[in-house]
């Protein structure tokens, strides 16, 4: 029956797409795109079937990661509590977040949650920034991480590109200081968090068409049908190498068009002579 899958079909699709025991995988999902699961009605129960299937296939040494973003912290100032703030990334993400043994990175906008053997190593002592050095993105990459898209368009599963952007020093991002209430263990903490964001009113719009084209042309994307949609997999190595190569050639490789920067204004503010602060003594060259 169209739009109806069972656990064995889910397992077969994940096997065919290249999921292997012991892997570290981040999953982006839209489960309703695949159809219903045979014999299961509630959304949370459907998410549970997928979570159980992933865990069974990953085995005791594997790790499942999901984005558990809370953008309402940045948009509306909604308080963030590490242990209780629900994910705003869908039913599967929230199901994994609330599963026994799940561990979440401490970031009030872009947290990720890990479940499995590497959960603590991936999430503990996370820095105050969302991308860059020692973040969960770097830790997953160093562990040969894989990206799996379940029932979601390919370009919507490429959050890892923001890690590559940070390392390529793209000129259209800056690090925003976040303000708001953050709680850990029921107690408010005073940490200052940062978030890499686009400059506003500069015509900056993402378009990952070139990246997707380059990845597919080199045969780096594996996909198989499942239900009324599909499952896709790509390695973080492939994303990193392809994206970085594109950004080396064109800083705007991931954008729809060149940003509307104005000469003389940040980030294109030109020479600083006459408007810089006094040079600190430890930078001065002594004759």
Protein Blocks (a to p, Z undefined) as FASTA:
>chain_A
ZZiacfklmmmmmmmnopaehiacdddddfklnopcehiablklmmmmmmmmmmmmnomm
bccddddddfklmmnopacdfklmccfebjklmmmmmpghiacdddfklccddedjklmm
mmgopafbfbdehiaklmmmmnopacddehiafklmmmmmmmmmmmnopakbccdddedd
ddeehiacfbdcddddddehklpacdfklmmmmmmmnopaccddehjbdcddddfklmmm
mmmmmmmmomklmpmbdcdddehiafblojaehiaccddfklpccZZ
